[in-house]
Amino acid sequence: MTTAEKNILYDLVYKYPSKHKKGLIANEIGDLKSKFPNLNEDKFNNALMGVTCLFSEEDGLIIYHIDVYHALLAAIENRELNIYEID
């Protein structure tokens, strides 16, 4: 992806009207993923393996924006996370 495309993706994730200020829940992440039908689902799931997250009794896991961004980026580019993308 070009820098401009990465900036658009970043804005898409961070400006998403999420229920929680600190991150996104499963259905919100699913909505974002649906915008990229060619993303690699395995790369996306691998990128989220072991991330730090929050938990809500009502909504389940809340994944931080930065982790969703990095997972989407890796999945769209069909690659694993780079070392600097791991928190």
Steps between C-alpha positions, in 0.01 A plus 500: 500500500611852436541746785181676391307170507641420844386841624150435365492161674626658823225762486241235419592305815546795735195693381273197501194577716586234756297432812812519716746789501805277542436248224269290289280200573451195280211623287675833438816321394291278275349807339845644430625168361202482264633809323801293388366178344846390383675521837670186626290378794781282639746793499237715673439243772872436547561872542248516785637194678621599844416872483417691814130579516218602730196297598142614541237278661250632247712502181786255552847587379586858411801509271708818500486708183871465428479121508203498263686737268814284495297180452308650208818633344675164524195314367449738209869477411486119551789488746586441864549788741833680492691512828421871548126429471492267799412657835 
